[in-house]
Amino acid sequence: MAISLTTDPILTAAVVADVAGNLDDADKLNFLINAASTRFLDYTGRVRINSGSVVETVNLPPLKVPYVWLRATPVSEVTSIKLLHESAEKETLSESDYGITTETGRVYLPNHSASGPGWGYQLEFTYTGGWSAVPAAVQQGAIELVRLMQSRLDGQA
């Protein structure tokens, strides 16, 4: 059974093949990329590595806590933010209802701190988030993880 490469890899096949000794086994190469990508997402709590479309639903914080954090940063574009309730009603927020720090993904909801809905509500964000190019320090950490996994697969660790 062939292993498919993730659509959101932390490293390219060329980098992993170079690190792992020019692998001829495509399944092993894809396994190493997928494993490193999945571990990175698990460790960091992110939902995306590379820039792409994201739909993320978060619970609305308690009153007087006017912030939520998106998990695919940096955020390059917010398409919509909808307020959801158990009744399945959706209300689209206007740009004046929120502010966003694109690098950190922190969304400020100024109207939420004074009054408004509380428990039982969620926010549905549709946005473009993730890196256009994975930072070198993150790639280096992923390379070290690939080296460790490669040595374990080869029985050297």
N, C-alpha and C positions, 0 to 999 in steps of 0.2 A: 504494500500500500504506500503510495507516494505521499510525502509530507508537503503541503502547500505552504508557500511563504506568506507570512502575515502581510496585510495591506498597510500596516503602520510600523515598519521596521526601525529600530534604533541605529542599526549599522547596515551598510550595503553588503551585498554578496562578495564584491571584490575585496573589501576590507577584511571580512571574516575569512575568506579563502587565503588571503595573505597571512593573517595571524595564525590560522589553523594549519598552515603548511600546504596551501594550494590543494584543497580538498577536491577530489574527483567525484565524491559521493554527494549528489545534489540533495538527497534526503537529510544527510548529516549536516550539511551546510544550512539548509532551511531550519532544521531542528535547533541548531546553535543560535541562529538569528531570532527565531521565535521565542526561545527560552530566555535569551537576554532581554528582549523587548518586553515580554510578559513580567519578568522579575522587576524590571525598572518601573513599569506601571504599578505593580503591586507595592513596591517599596515606597513610592512617592505619592500614591493616591491619585495620580493623574488618570485621565480617561483617554488621552491622546498624546502622541509624541510629535508627529509631523503635522503641519498645517492641514486642516480639513474641516469639513462640516460636522458640527456636534449638536445634538439635542440632549440637554441635561435637565433633569428635574430635581429640585432641592426643596426640602421642607422650609417653609417660611419661619424665620427665627422668632422667639418670643418678642412681645412688644418691648420697645426701648433698646433693642439690639438691631440697629438698622443696616447690618452688613451680611452678605453671603459671599462665598468664594467659589468661583468657577474652577474646574479641575483640568482644563485644557488651555494652558497659558503659553505664550502671550495670546491675548484675544485681539484679533485684527478687525473683526466686524461683528456687531450684534444685529441679527436679522429681526428677532422679536423676543419679547419677554411677556409671558402670559401668566396671569394669576388663576390658579385652579382651585376648585373647592370640591368637597365630597359630592356635591350635587352635579358635578361634571360641567358646571358652567365655566366658561373661559372669558377672562377680561384681558385684553391686550393693554399693556402699560405704554404710556407715551414716553418720549425721551426726557420730558421734564419730571417724570416719576422716579428716575434713577440716574446715577452717575457711575462710571466704571473706570478703574485703574487698569489699563490694558496689560501691563507687564505682570501684575500679580493676580489678575482676575477678580479683584475685590469689587463687588457691586454695592454701591451705597443707595439705600432706599430711604430718603429723607422723610417721606410722608409716613413711613411705617413706624418711625420712632415716636411720633406724637399720638397717632390713633390709627385705626384700621384693623384689618383682620388679624387674627392670631393663630392659635392651634387649629389644625384641620385644613390649613391652606398650604398649597405648594406653588412654587414658581417653575415654569417651564421656559428654559432659555434655548433659543436657536441661534447659534453663532458659529463663526469660523475661529478656531483656536489651534494652538500648537506651533512649534518652531518651523520657520521656513528652511532653516538649516540647523541640525542638531549641534549644540555648542561642543567645542573641542573637549572640554573637561568631562562632559557627559559621555561623549564617544570613547574617551580614554578609559573611563570606568567600565563601560560596556565591553571594551576590548579585554580588559583584565578579567572580567567575568567569563568571557568566551574562552580565554586561555585556561582558566580553572576548569571549566566544564569539559574542554577538549582533553585535558590531562586526566580527568576522571573517566571519560569515555574510553580513553586509551589504557586505563588501568595504572596510571602513574601517580595517582594521588590517593 
